[in-house]
């Protein structure tokens, strides 16, 4: 399919940006699909493309027009000299039905992932996260998903996928290869307590907005373990991103949104990322589009600053710390990377009758988790992972 991938896309009209200040523009560094040019995909690290379909986003259908508005702001920004090859495929043509668009996205994303290219999806409804998730099936391994959203997208009519309930399809998808799911930034007054209880029963998690804002650095290990990151622009407060039908007075700040995008990009596990639900028709002086452009800039900066840590290198290359915890018949084992100073915990699989082979799972953590263990208390992330492995 690689040779014909561009047949699914509309080419991009790239405006000219002045270089009067002496700064190179991102428009000059991205290899863009134009009417007379189809970039080579071989050797690319990132493939960015837009989605022109917001039919399942409810009252936010204007998100179908997001890609060009975001590009106009993104392409004006200045890249770092160390950034590697990036391609803009253009905009995925909407299908006759929503299902057609979803199928095309899944096919394209799957192809890129198999090539080792990170798809960066811009615009459209967040329901398209389902297609991104299905594209990961080609890897044949458990997946970890992180969404950033003011609401938890479960419930409603299970027979109709929308931006408000797409997580149903991910949770119920067969074969089930979802190992972990975390949402960041939910707001309590927009959240059904039954949904939080359901997440807890499934051993998944949602971190409330106040906790995210209070300790942004603690979100880095969560995003470091993510294969898929889906960002709903409604998670951002309306004063910083007014371009959403449900923009509200509370939410993530512009600074926090960019930092989370960079954390996502820095993950050596990242396979695919999407930023959804930007509604151009509701934007004020392009402030929302400017912010999304800056978030993409930070995601790219994170990708090109990856340290090739675990799982891209052997855990044996790390410094190993063993902490004995009184009252628990299990040492806490930590690893620290000399490349990035980041930390991981080793969590053993419970031994089963008839199978005594020792296996371990490595979960990202912080130095604070190591300090907690040193004081005799096993970190919550260790326990939660251990329960999942059981």
SEDO-776381 format. One record per residue (C-alpha): x negated, y negated, z negated. Coordinates in Angstrom, 2 decimals. Each point is the difference from the previous one (the first is absolute). Layout:
<atom xx="X" yy="Y" zz="Z"/>
...
END
This chain:
<atom xx="0.00" yy="0.00" zz="0.00"/>
<atom xx="-2.96" yy="-2.33" zz="-0.57"/>
<atom xx="-0.23" yy="-1.10" zz="3.62"/>
<atom xx="3.67" yy="-0.90" zz="0.16"/>
<atom xx="0.35" yy="-1.54" zz="-3.44"/>
<atom xx="0.15" yy="-3.51" zz="1.44"/>
<atom xx="3.10" yy="0.88" zz="2.01"/>
<atom xx="1.91" yy="-0.15" zz="-3.30"/>
<atom xx="-1.17" yy="-3.54" zz="-0.76"/>
<atom xx="0.67" yy="-3.51" zz="1.20"/>
<atom xx="-3.21" yy="-1.93" zz="0.56"/>
<atom xx="-0.92" yy="-3.06" zz="-2.08"/>
<atom xx="-0.16" yy="-3.60" zz="1.16"/>
<atom xx="-2.95" yy="-1.38" zz="-1.95"/>
<atom xx="-0.02" yy="-3.79" zz="-0.32"/>
<atom xx="-3.32" yy="-1.83" zz="0.22"/>
<atom xx="-1.31" yy="-1.37" zz="-3.28"/>
<atom xx="-2.46" yy="-2.86" zz="-0.11"/>
<atom xx="-3.53" yy="0.75" zz="-1.14"/>
<atom xx="-0.67" yy="-3.66" zz="-0.69"/>
<atom xx="-0.96" yy="0.62" zz="-3.63"/>
<atom xx="-2.60" yy="2.56" zz="1.03"/>
<atom xx="1.82" yy="2.93" zz="-1.62"/>
<atom xx="0.74" yy="3.11" zz="1.95"/>
<atom xx="3.69" yy="0.99" zz="0.00"/>
<atom xx="1.39" yy="3.45" zz="-0.57"/>
<atom xx="1.59" yy="-0.30" zz="3.46"/>
<atom xx="-3.52" yy="0.17" zz="1.45"/>
<atom xx="-0.97" yy="3.12" zz="-1.98"/>
<atom xx="3.03" yy="2.27" zz="0.45"/>
<atom xx="0.22" yy="1.98" zz="3.22"/>
<atom xx="3.53" yy="-0.86" zz="1.09"/>
<atom xx="2.34" yy="1.89" zz="2.33"/>
<atom xx="0.81" yy="-2.56" zz="2.70"/>
<atom xx="1.91" yy="0.41" zz="3.25"/>
<atom xx="-3.29" yy="0.51" zz="1.83"/>
<atom xx="-2.05" yy="1.76" zz="-2.70"/>
<atom xx="0.44" yy="3.23" zz="-1.94"/>
<atom xx="-2.68" yy="0.35" zz="-2.70"/>
<atom xx="-1.91" yy="3.22" zz="-0.53"/>
<atom xx="1.09" yy="1.72" zz="-3.22"/>
<atom xx="-3.05" yy="2.22" zz="-0.43"/>
<atom xx="-2.18" yy="-1.33" zz="-2.84"/>
<atom xx="2.62" yy="-2.37" zz="-1.43"/>
<atom xx="0.47" yy="-0.16" zz="-3.79"/>
<atom xx="3.38" yy="-1.75" zz="-0.05"/>
<atom xx="2.90" yy="-0.21" zz="2.47"/>
<atom xx="2.50" yy="-2.73" zz="-0.79"/>
<atom xx="3.41" yy="-0.11" zz="1.66"/>
<atom xx="3.41" yy="-1.57" zz="-0.44"/>
<atom xx="3.48" yy="1.51" zz="-0.26"/>
<atom xx="2.85" yy="-1.84" zz="1.73"/>
<atom xx="2.82" yy="1.82" zz="-1.77"/>
<atom xx="1.87" yy="-1.13" zz="-3.10"/>
<atom xx="3.32" yy="1.74" zz="0.61"/>
<atom xx="-0.15" yy="1.96" zz="-3.25"/>
<atom xx="-1.04" yy="-2.91" zz="-2.20"/>
<atom xx="3.55" yy="-1.08" zz="-0.86"/>
<atom xx="0.34" yy="-3.77" zz="-0.23"/>
<atom xx="-3.69" yy="-0.51" zz="0.84"/>
<atom xx="0.09" yy="0.95" zz="3.69"/>
<atom xx="-2.07" yy="-3.06" zz="0.89"/>
<atom xx="-3.04" yy="2.07" zz="-1.04"/>
<atom xx="0.01" yy="1.35" zz="3.57"/>
<atom xx="-1.51" yy="-3.32" zz="1.09"/>
<atom xx="-2.81" yy="0.07" zz="-2.57"/>
<atom xx="-3.05" yy="1.22" zz="1.99"/>
<atom xx="-0.58" yy="-3.01" zz="2.24"/>
<atom xx="0.55" yy="-2.49" zz="-2.85"/>
<atom xx="-2.52" yy="1.86" zz="-2.16"/>
<atom xx="-2.55" yy="0.24" zz="2.83"/>
<atom xx="0.16" yy="-3.75" zz="0.59"/>
<atom xx="-1.17" yy="-0.49" zz="-3.60"/>
<atom xx="-2.33" yy="3.00" zz="-0.26"/>
<atom xx="-1.94" yy="-0.73" zz="3.18"/>
<atom xx="-0.93" yy="-3.47" zz="-1.26"/>
<atom xx="-1.90" yy="1.41" zz="-2.96"/>
<atom xx="-3.77" yy="0.46" zz="-0.10"/>
<atom xx="-1.35" yy="3.57" zz="-0.22"/>
<atom xx="-3.09" yy="1.09" zz="-1.88"/>
<atom xx="-2.99" yy="0.81" zz="2.17"/>
<atom xx="-0.16" yy="3.55" zz="-1.40"/>
<atom xx="3.47" yy="0.99" zz="1.21"/>
<atom xx="0.08" yy="2.94" zz="2.37"/>
<atom xx="2.03" yy="0.89" zz="3.05"/>
<atom xx="3.72" yy="-0.80" zz="-0.17"/>
<atom xx="2.63" yy="0.26" zz="2.70"/>
<atom xx="3.45" yy="-1.58" zz="0.32"/>
<atom xx="2.15" yy="2.46" zz="1.94"/>
<atom xx="2.82" yy="-2.51" zz="0.43"/>
<atom xx="3.61" yy="0.56" zz="-1.01"/>
<atom xx="1.68" yy="3.40" zz="0.03"/>
<atom xx="3.00" yy="-0.23" zz="2.29"/>
<atom xx="3.28" yy="0.59" zz="-1.89"/>
<atom xx="1.84" yy="3.13" zz="1.06"/>
<atom xx="3.60" yy="0.22" zz="1.13"/>
<atom xx="0.78" yy="1.20" zz="-3.53"/>
<atom xx="-1.67" yy="-0.46" zz="-3.36"/>
<atom xx="-0.96" yy="3.69" zz="0.11"/>
<atom xx="-1.87" yy="-0.58" zz="3.27"/>
<atom xx="-2.07" yy="-2.77" zz="-1.56"/>
<atom xx="-0.73" yy="2.15" zz="-3.05"/>
<atom xx="-1.10" yy="2.92" zz="2.17"/>
<atom xx="-2.30" yy="-2.21" zz="2.10"/>
<atom xx="-1.63" yy="-1.45" zz="-3.12"/>
<atom xx="-0.57" yy="3.48" zz="-1.44"/>
<atom xx="-1.56" yy="1.21" zz="3.25"/>
<atom xx="-2.33" yy="-3.00" zz="0.37"/>
<atom xx="-1.03" yy="-0.01" zz="-3.66"/>
<atom xx="-0.69" yy="3.74" zz="0.03"/>
<atom xx="-2.20" yy="-0.35" zz="3.08"/>
<atom xx="-2.01" yy="-2.85" zz="-1.53"/>
<atom xx="-0.44" yy="1.77" zz="-3.35"/>
<atom xx="-1.36" yy="3.09" zz="1.77"/>
<atom xx="-2.53" yy="-2.29" zz="1.72"/>
<atom xx="-1.14" yy="-1.34" zz="-3.38"/>
<atom xx="1.54" yy="-3.43" zz="0.70"/>
<atom xx="2.01" yy="-1.79" zz="-2.70"/>
<atom xx="3.35" yy="-1.26" zz="1.38"/>
<atom xx="0.97" yy="-3.40" zz="-1.42"/>
<atom xx="3.72" yy="-0.49" zz="0.66"/>
<atom xx="1.51" yy="-3.50" zz="0.02"/>
<atom xx="3.64" yy="-1.01" zz="-0.04"/>
<atom xx="3.27" yy="1.85" zz="0.28"/>
<atom xx="1.99" yy="1.61" zz="-2.81"/>
<atom xx="-1.60" yy="1.90" zz="-2.86"/>
<atom xx="2.05" yy="3.07" zz="0.91"/>
<atom xx="-2.77" yy="0.66" zz="2.55"/>
<atom xx="-2.15" yy="1.12" zz="-2.93"/>
<atom xx="1.64" yy="3.40" zz="0.53"/>
<atom xx="-1.62" yy="0.28" zz="3.45"/>
<atom xx="-3.36" yy="-0.99" zz="-1.46"/>
<atom xx="0.37" yy="2.71" zz="-2.63"/>
<atom xx="0.96" yy="2.66" zz="2.56"/>
<atom xx="-3.06" yy="-0.94" zz="2.03"/>
<atom xx="-2.18" yy="1.15" zz="-2.92"/>
<atom xx="1.32" yy="3.55" zz="0.36"/>
<atom xx="-2.56" yy="0.62" zz="2.74"/>
<atom xx="-2.76" yy="-0.08" zz="-2.64"/>
<atom xx="1.39" yy="3.06" zz="-1.74"/>
<atom xx="-0.75" yy="-1.24" zz="-3.51"/>
<atom xx="1.91" yy="-1.51" zz="-2.95"/>
<atom xx="0.72" yy="-3.72" zz="0.39"/>
<atom xx="0.17" yy="-2.83" zz="-2.48"/>
<atom xx="2.30" yy="-2.94" zz="0.78"/>
<atom xx="0.07" yy="-3.48" zz="-1.54"/>
<atom xx="2.74" yy="-2.52" zz="0.72"/>
<atom xx="0.03" yy="-3.63" zz="-1.11"/>
<atom xx="3.59" yy="-1.08" zz="-0.42"/>
<atom xx="2.29" yy="-2.00" zz="-2.29"/>
<atom xx="2.60" yy="2.79" zz="0.21"/>
<atom xx="-0.16" yy="3.77" zz="-0.03"/>
<atom xx="1.24" yy="1.23" zz="3.37"/>
<atom xx="2.00" yy="3.07" zz="-1.02"/>
<atom xx="3.69" yy="0.90" zz="-0.02"/>
<atom xx="2.77" yy="-1.41" zz="2.21"/>
<atom xx="1.29" yy="2.13" zz="2.91"/>
<atom xx="-2.40" yy="2.95" zz="0.39"/>
<atom xx="1.16" yy="0.59" zz="3.58"/>
<atom xx="-1.11" yy="-3.44" zz="1.17"/>
<atom xx="-3.62" yy="-1.14" zz="-0.38"/>
<atom xx="-0.40" yy="-3.72" zz="-0.74"/>
<atom xx="-2.60" yy="-2.26" zz="-1.54"/>
<atom xx="1.86" yy="0.37" zz="-3.30"/>
<atom xx="-0.09" yy="3.81" zz="-0.26"/>
<atom xx="-2.81" yy="1.30" zz="2.25"/>
<atom xx="-1.77" yy="1.65" zz="-2.95"/>
<atom xx="2.76" yy="2.64" zz="0.02"/>
<atom xx="-1.36" yy="1.30" zz="3.31"/>
<atom xx="-3.58" yy="0.07" zz="-1.26"/>
<atom xx="0.89" yy="1.83" zz="-3.23"/>
<atom xx="2.21" yy="2.56" zz="1.80"/>
<atom xx="-2.18" yy="0.48" zz="3.09"/>
<atom xx="-0.90" yy="3.59" zz="0.86"/>
<atom xx="-2.68" yy="1.16" zz="-0.16"/>
<atom xx="-0.61" yy="-1.84" zz="-3.24"/>
<atom xx="-3.58" yy="-1.29" zz="-0.08"/>
<atom xx="0.60" yy="-3.01" zz="-2.30"/>
<atom xx="-2.35" yy="0.38" zz="-2.95"/>
<atom xx="0.54" yy="-3.39" zz="-1.63"/>
<atom xx="2.07" yy="-3.15" zz="0.43"/>
<atom xx="-0.35" yy="-3.34" zz="-1.78"/>
<atom xx="1.85" yy="-3.27" zz="0.51"/>
<atom xx="-1.58" yy="-3.26" zz="-1.10"/>
<atom xx="1.91" yy="-3.14" zz="-0.94"/>
<atom xx="3.61" yy="1.05" zz="-0.67"/>
<atom xx="2.14" yy="-2.56" zz="-1.83"/>
<atom xx="2.11" yy="1.41" zz="-2.82"/>
<atom xx="3.14" yy="-1.99" zz="0.78"/>
<atom xx="-0.09" yy="1.32" zz="3.58"/>
<atom xx="-0.58" yy="3.61" zz="-1.02"/>
<atom xx="2.45" yy="2.74" zz="-0.90"/>
<atom xx="-1.17" yy="1.69" zz="-3.25"/>
<atom xx="1.19" yy="3.34" zz="1.41"/>
<atom xx="-2.52" yy="-0.37" zz="2.83"/>
<atom xx="-2.84" yy="-0.59" zz="-2.46"/>
<atom xx="1.13" yy="3.08" zz="-1.91"/>
<atom xx="0.06" yy="1.99" zz="3.25"/>
<atom xx="-3.56" yy="-1.08" zz="0.80"/>
<atom xx="-1.14" yy="1.09" zz="-3.44"/>
<atom xx="1.61" yy="3.43" zz="0.42"/>
<atom xx="-1.80" yy="0.41" zz="3.33"/>
<atom xx="-3.25" yy="-1.08" zz="-1.72"/>
<atom xx="-0.22" yy="-3.09" zz="2.18"/>
<atom xx="-0.38" yy="-3.56" zz="-1.26"/>
<atom xx="0.95" yy="-3.63" zz="0.50"/>
<atom xx="-2.00" yy="-2.84" zz="-1.56"/>
<atom xx="2.12" yy="-3.02" zz="-0.85"/>
<atom xx="-0.87" yy="-3.44" zz="1.34"/>
<atom xx="-1.10" yy="-1.36" zz="-3.40"/>
<atom xx="-2.51" yy="2.82" zz="-0.47"/>
<atom xx="-1.40" yy="-0.47" zz="3.51"/>
<atom xx="-0.46" yy="-3.75" zz="-0.48"/>
<atom xx="-1.45" yy="0.41" zz="-3.52"/>
<atom xx="-2.77" yy="2.39" zz="1.10"/>
<atom xx="-0.52" yy="-0.06" zz="3.75"/>
<atom xx="-3.31" yy="1.87" zz="-0.25"/>
<atom xx="1.80" yy="2.99" zz="-1.52"/>
<atom xx="1.85" yy="0.40" zz="3.32"/>
<atom xx="-3.24" yy="0.64" zz="1.89"/>
<atom xx="-0.34" yy="3.70" zz="-0.99"/>
<atom xx="3.64" yy="0.61" zz="1.01"/>
<atom xx="-0.63" yy="-1.47" zz="3.45"/>
<atom xx="-3.39" yy="1.75" zz="0.22"/>
<atom xx="1.80" yy="3.35" zz="-0.09"/>
<atom xx="2.54" yy="-0.96" zz="2.69"/>
<atom xx="0.10" yy="1.58" zz="3.45"/>
<atom xx="2.92" yy="-2.23" zz="1.02"/>
<atom xx="0.79" yy="-3.55" zz="-1.18"/>
<atom xx="3.34" yy="-1.66" zz="0.84"/>
<atom xx="0.45" yy="-3.69" zz="-0.93"/>
<atom xx="3.48" yy="-1.58" zz="0.00"/>
<atom xx="-0.28" yy="-3.80" zz="0.22"/>
<atom xx="2.99" yy="-0.30" zz="-2.35"/>
<atom xx="-2.42" yy="0.92" zz="-2.79"/>
<atom xx="-1.52" yy="-3.49" zz="0.35"/>
<atom xx="1.63" yy="-2.96" zz="-1.75"/>
<atom xx="2.01" yy="-2.24" zz="2.30"/>
<atom xx="-2.11" yy="-3.12" zz="-0.64"/>
<atom xx="-3.00" yy="1.80" zz="1.53"/>
<atom xx="1.88" yy="2.04" zz="2.63"/>
<atom xx="3.45" yy="-1.44" zz="0.80"/>
<atom xx="0.42" yy="2.12" zz="3.16"/>
<atom xx="2.25" yy="2.75" zz="-1.30"/>
<atom xx="3.78" yy="0.17" zz="-0.38"/>
<atom xx="-0.44" yy="1.11" zz="-3.63"/>
<atom xx="-2.89" yy="-2.27" zz="-0.96"/>
<atom xx="0.34" yy="-0.89" zz="-3.67"/>
<atom xx="-1.56" yy="-2.33" zz="-2.57"/>
<atom xx="-2.08" yy="2.80" zz="-1.56"/>
<atom xx="-2.46" yy="2.35" zz="1.59"/>
<atom xx="-3.66" yy="0.42" zz="0.79"/>
<atom xx="-2.03" yy="-3.15" zz="0.54"/>
<atom xx="-1.79" yy="-0.64" zz="3.28"/>
<atom xx="-3.34" yy="0.63" zz="-1.71"/>
<atom xx="1.17" yy="3.31" zz="-1.48"/>
<atom xx="1.41" yy="1.13" zz="3.36"/>
<atom xx="-3.31" yy="-0.60" zz="1.75"/>
<atom xx="-1.92" yy="1.73" zz="-2.79"/>
<atom xx="2.23" yy="3.08" zz="0.18"/>
<atom xx="-0.44" yy="0.07" zz="3.78"/>
<atom xx="-3.77" yy="-0.05" zz="-0.46"/>
<atom xx="0.13" yy="2.77" zz="-2.61"/>
<atom xx="1.99" yy="2.08" zz="2.48"/>
<atom xx="-2.54" yy="-0.60" zz="2.75"/>
<atom xx="-2.94" yy="0.87" zz="-2.26"/>
<atom xx="1.36" yy="3.51" zz="-0.58"/>
<atom xx="-2.08" yy="2.66" zz="1.72"/>
<atom xx="3.18" yy="2.12" zz="0.07"/>
<atom xx="2.10" yy="-2.51" zz="1.95"/>
<atom xx="1.48" yy="1.55" zz="3.15"/>
<atom xx="2.76" yy="-2.49" zz="0.91"/>
<atom xx="1.45" yy="-3.29" zz="-1.28"/>
<atom xx="3.08" yy="-2.07" zz="0.86"/>
<atom xx="1.21" yy="-3.49" zz="-0.93"/>
<atom xx="3.73" yy="-0.27" zz="0.63"/>
<atom xx="3.08" yy="-2.21" zz="-0.20"/>
<atom xx="-1.49" yy="-3.41" zz="0.90"/>
<atom xx="2.95" yy="-1.94" zz="1.46"/>
<atom xx="-1.17" yy="-2.76" zz="2.33"/>
<atom xx="3.43" yy="-1.61" zz="0.21"/>
<atom xx="-0.08" yy="-0.75" zz="-3.74"/>
<atom xx="-3.58" yy="-1.28" zz="-0.17"/>
<atom xx="-0.81" yy="-3.52" zz="-1.14"/>
<atom xx="-2.79" yy="-1.65" zz="2.03"/>
<atom xx="-1.48" yy="3.47" zz="0.55"/>
<atom xx="-1.06" yy="0.24" zz="-3.64"/>
<atom xx="1.14" yy="3.60" zz="-0.16"/>
<atom xx="-1.76" yy="0.93" zz="3.25"/>
<atom xx="-3.18" yy="-1.69" zz="-1.22"/>
<atom xx="0.09" yy="2.09" zz="-3.16"/>
<atom xx="0.58" yy="3.28" zz="1.86"/>
<atom xx="-2.86" yy="-0.92" zz="2.35"/>
<atom xx="-2.24" yy="-0.58" zz="-3.00"/>
<atom xx="1.11" yy="3.32" zz="-1.53"/>
<atom xx="-1.00" yy="1.78" zz="3.21"/>
<atom xx="-3.32" yy="-1.87" zz="-0.08"/>
<atom xx="-0.58" yy="1.29" zz="-3.56"/>
<atom xx="0.99" yy="3.55" zz="0.98"/>
<atom xx="-2.51" yy="-0.09" zz="2.87"/>
<atom xx="-2.63" yy="-1.45" zz="-2.31"/>
<atom xx="0.61" yy="2.88" zz="-2.39"/>
<atom xx="-0.22" yy="2.63" zz="2.76"/>
<atom xx="-3.31" yy="-1.38" zz="1.24"/>
<atom xx="-1.32" yy="-0.17" zz="-3.59"/>
<atom xx="0.69" yy="3.68" zz="-0.74"/>
<atom xx="-2.88" yy="1.68" zz="-1.85"/>
<atom xx="0.46" yy="3.53" zz="1.38"/>
<atom xx="0.77" yy="1.21" zz="-3.52"/>
<atom xx="2.05" yy="3.10" zz="-0.79"/>
<atom xx="1.46" yy="1.70" zz="2.00"/>
<atom xx="-2.51" yy="-1.07" zz="2.69"/>
<atom xx="-2.96" yy="1.22" zz="-2.02"/>
<atom xx="-0.68" yy="2.77" zz="-2.48"/>
<atom xx="0.96" yy="-0.62" zz="-3.61"/>
<atom xx="-3.40" yy="1.52" zz="-0.88"/>
<atom xx="-1.60" yy="-3.30" zz="1.03"/>
<atom xx="1.61" yy="-1.76" zz="-2.96"/>
<atom xx="-1.09" yy="-0.43" zz="-3.61"/>
<atom xx="1.94" yy="2.48" zz="-2.14"/>
<atom xx="1.25" yy="-0.79" zz="-3.51"/>
<atom xx="1.51" yy="2.62" zz="-2.31"/>
<atom xx="2.06" yy="-1.12" zz="-2.99"/>
<atom xx="1.12" yy="2.46" zz="-2.68"/>
<atom xx="3.40" yy="-0.93" zz="-1.44"/>
<atom xx="0.90" yy="1.31" zz="-3.46"/>
<atom xx="3.16" yy="2.11" zz="-0.16"/>
<atom xx="0.08" yy="0.66" zz="3.75"/>
<atom xx="-1.46" yy="3.17" zz="1.44"/>
<atom xx="-1.16" yy="-1.88" zz="3.07"/>
<atom xx="-2.91" yy="-2.36" zz="0.59"/>
<atom xx="0.63" yy="-3.21" zz="1.87"/>
<atom xx="-2.35" yy="-0.07" zz="3.00"/>
<atom xx="-0.68" yy="-3.29" zz="1.79"/>
<atom xx="-2.03" yy="-0.91" zz="3.07"/>
<atom xx="-1.42" yy="-3.41" zz="0.85"/>
<atom xx="-1.03" yy="-1.00" zz="3.52"/>
<atom xx="-3.35" yy="-1.77" zz="0.34"/>
<atom xx="1.22" yy="-1.42" zz="3.32"/>
<atom xx="2.96" yy="-1.93" zz="-1.38"/>
<atom xx="-0.04" yy="0.40" zz="-3.83"/>
<atom xx="3.48" yy="1.54" zz="0.26"/>
<atom xx="1.17" yy="2.85" zz="-2.22"/>
<atom xx="1.79" yy="3.34" zz="0.47"/>
<atom xx="1.34" yy="2.63" zz="-2.40"/>
<atom xx="-0.23" yy="3.76" zz="0.56"/>
<atom xx="3.32" yy="1.68" zz="-0.77"/>
<atom xx="0.01" yy="3.83" zz="0.01"/>
<atom xx="2.77" yy="2.07" zz="1.54"/>
<atom xx="1.68" yy="2.09" zz="-2.71"/>
<atom xx="-1.15" yy="3.62" zz="0.12"/>
<atom xx="2.71" yy="2.40" zz="1.10"/>
<atom xx="0.51" yy="3.66" zz="-0.79"/>
<atom xx="-1.73" yy="2.07" zz="2.64"/>
<atom xx="-1.97" yy="-3.01" zz="1.26"/>
<atom xx="-2.83" yy="-1.15" zz="-2.25"/>
<atom xx="-1.88" yy="-1.97" zz="2.67"/>
<atom xx="-0.92" yy="-3.41" zz="-1.40"/>
<atom xx="0.97" yy="-2.92" zz="2.22"/>
<atom xx="0.08" yy="-3.73" zz="-0.63"/>
<atom xx="1.73" yy="-3.09" zz="1.32"/>
<atom xx="-1.69" yy="-3.40" zz="-0.07"/>
<atom xx="2.10" yy="-3.02" zz="-0.86"/>
<atom xx="-1.10" yy="-3.62" zz="0.15"/>
<atom xx="-0.23" yy="-1.86" zz="-3.29"/>
<atom xx="-1.64" yy="-2.99" zz="-1.66"/>
<atom xx="-2.79" yy="-0.56" zz="-2.50"/>
<atom xx="2.75" yy="-0.69" zz="-2.53"/>
<atom xx="1.17" yy="3.62" zz="0.40"/>
<atom xx="-3.51" yy="1.18" zz="-0.81"/>
<atom xx="-0.11" yy="-2.24" zz="-3.07"/>
<atom xx="3.39" yy="1.33" zz="-1.13"/>
<atom xx="-1.26" yy="3.58" zz="0.25"/>
<atom xx="-3.16" yy="-0.98" zz="-1.89"/>
<atom xx="2.24" yy="-1.12" zz="-2.84"/>
<atom xx="1.71" yy="3.39" zz="-0.10"/>
<atom xx="3.10" yy="-0.58" zz="2.12"/>
<atom xx="0.61" yy="1.66" zz="3.36"/>
<atom xx="1.14" yy="-2.60" zz="2.61"/>
<atom xx="3.62" yy="0.11" zz="1.23"/>
<atom xx="-1.14" yy="0.46" zz="3.61"/>
<atom xx="-1.80" yy="3.20" zz="-1.01"/>
<atom xx="3.10" yy="1.45" zz="-1.67"/>
<atom xx="2.32" yy="-0.98" zz="2.84"/>
<atom xx="-2.29" yy="1.56" zz="2.59"/>
<atom xx="-0.45" yy="3.15" zz="-2.08"/>
<atom xx="3.80" yy="0.42" zz="-0.17"/>
<atom xx="0.28" yy="-0.39" zz="3.80"/>
<atom xx="-2.66" yy="2.64" zz="0.55"/>
<atom xx="1.92" yy="2.42" zz="-2.21"/>
END
